[in-house]
Structure formats: C-alpha cells, structure tokens
Amino acid sequence: MKKLFLKDLFSYIFIVHKKAAILTLPVFCLLAYPAARLYLHLFGYVYVPESVGFVAYFLAVLLVIQLVLSSVYTVQFIVSNEDLSEFDKSLLSGKFRGPAVRTLIYHSLSEINDKHDYQSALNDLKALEDTELSEIEQGVVGFYSAVCYTGLGYSVHAANSAVRAVKAGVAEPESLMLAARGYAGAGNYEQSRECYDVLCDIAAESFSFPTAFCEAGDVCLKSGKGEDAYRFFHRSLEYGLSVAAAQGGLALACILKGNIDEAVGWYRLALLSRIPDPDDYRIVCEQVCRASGLAPDVLDKALRESVER
C-alpha cells in the first residue's frame, strides 16, 4: 500500500508540474513582490540584497525546485521499474531517457497493469505525444495506446495505434495481433486478413500465438471466404493448436464451400472434442447455414441420420 501511494504521489506531482510548467515563471514573478515585503518585514533593510543578488537568489530557488523534482522522478523510476514485467522492460530499455518523460510512461504502465484504468493511462500517453520522441519511442507509445484502446473497445483507434507500432518495429508480433483484432472488431476484414497473414507466418516459425490461425479463419468466415478459412483452420490442426476450435471452424468453412458431408464430419469431431461453448457454436452454425440458404438444423439432422445408419 505504501509503495502504491508513493508511486501515485510522485506521478501526480509530475503531472501537476508538467501542466503548470508554462506558468512557473509568471507565478514566481507575482510572488516576488510579497516575498520581498515579507523579507523586509523580517530583516528590515539590514540584509537587503542588491538587484544582481536578488536575481541570483531567484534562480537558486528555481534550481532547488528542479533538483527536488528530478529526485522525485528518479525515485519514481526506481520504484516503478521493480514492478515491470520482462516484456515491458525490454520495450523500455534504452528509451525515454528524460526523467519527466520516463516518469509519465511508467505512470501509464502502472495504470494499465495494476489498475486496468485504460482511460487514465491513455491520457498520460497522449501527453507523451506532445513531447519530442524518437520514432521507436513513438512506436512504444503507439503499442501501449493500442492496448488501452482495445481495453476501452475503440477498435479503429486500437488498430491504427498498433500499426504505428508495427511500422516502428516495436513488438511486431504483439502489435500485429492488436491491429488484426482491431480491424476485425471494426468490420474491416480485408486489413485484418493482411495482418493475420503476416502474423501466422511468424507464429509458424516461432511456435507462438497459438490462436492466430483460428482467429484468421474466423475473419475469413465473416468475409464469406470459405476456401481461405479452410486453409487457416487446417494449418491450426497441422500444428496441433486449438484443435476443437479448428475442427468447428472447418465445419463452418465446408458449409460455405457447399460441402455438407465433410462439414458434418468436422461438426461431429468438434462436439466430441468438446469445443468451447458448444451451445453458442450451434447457434453460429445455424446462422451460417441460413446465410448459405440451408435449413438451420441441417448439420444436426445429417448427424442423426448418420448415427441411425
């Protein structure tokens, strides 16, 4: 609890300082006169500094405040760095060197990872966009912005931010996944398919992202491309990934292709393999059958007839 309190305290100090930075000099100028009056009231005219000395004192105060804030940023960096995952550390390594910028990026990660407060994290990331960032730092901001937009349900913004990260070469596979899902959520299946094409090749080489093939197949189903969907689901089976979901997807792809006999076979296997949420899967099957001009229960009827034989 103490660590969380300090992290929030340091972060809020930074945010206030950042937003009020432009007003710092005018505020000090306004405070200079009452401060001088207070000084004269306490010490009279015995220790009245010369004009040059007064300016030096004024600048010294500004320097002390800046040193205090820099110390706060350093402590914030040390405390926050301990809580980061290895993935986050690798993304941030060697980037965001300025103490103020670094504090803000760490605060946004705290909001994402610890509190799942995506709106607050997004506000911090947008503030970072106003600073001078390198291309790769902009890519990192784009990646975490995509995470926030995904959490908030803004599919188009999530996809656009993720593409910015891909172009900068930041967490390319993860960014491709976010972009593909974002485009799919927005109904832009062609662009989603383009992202999945690249991601599935990466998944095949690195043995990662086990759901990528089935997700790509689902996108093809939604765009009415049964042959392409069949290939993606079949690749998932070849790698032994998401077997039940792939079998269920193959049944749907066969319906779109007009191959009902093969669809019934995959439908049976999917149910025997305990496809996740079988009731919802049956509803999807009925919808695809209707869209293909078939009776909604054609698979169940054909399955019963095959058993009776």
Secondary structure, DSSP 8 states (H G I E B T S, - for coil): -HHHHHHHHHHHHHHHHHHHGGGHHHHHHHHHHHHHHHHHHHHTTTT---HHHHHHHHHHHHHHHHHHHHHHHHHHHHHHHHH--HHHHHHHTT---SHHHHHHHHHHHHIIIII--HHHHHHHHHHHHTS---HHHHHHHHHHHHHHHHHHT-HHHHHHHHHHHHHTTSSHHHHHHHHHHHHHHTT-HHHHHHHHHHHHHHHHHHT--TTHHHHHHHHHHHTT-HHHHHHHHHHHHHTT-SHHHHHHHHHHHHHHHT-HHHHHHHHHHHHHTT-SSHHHHHHHHHHHHHHTTS-TTHHHHHHHHHHH-
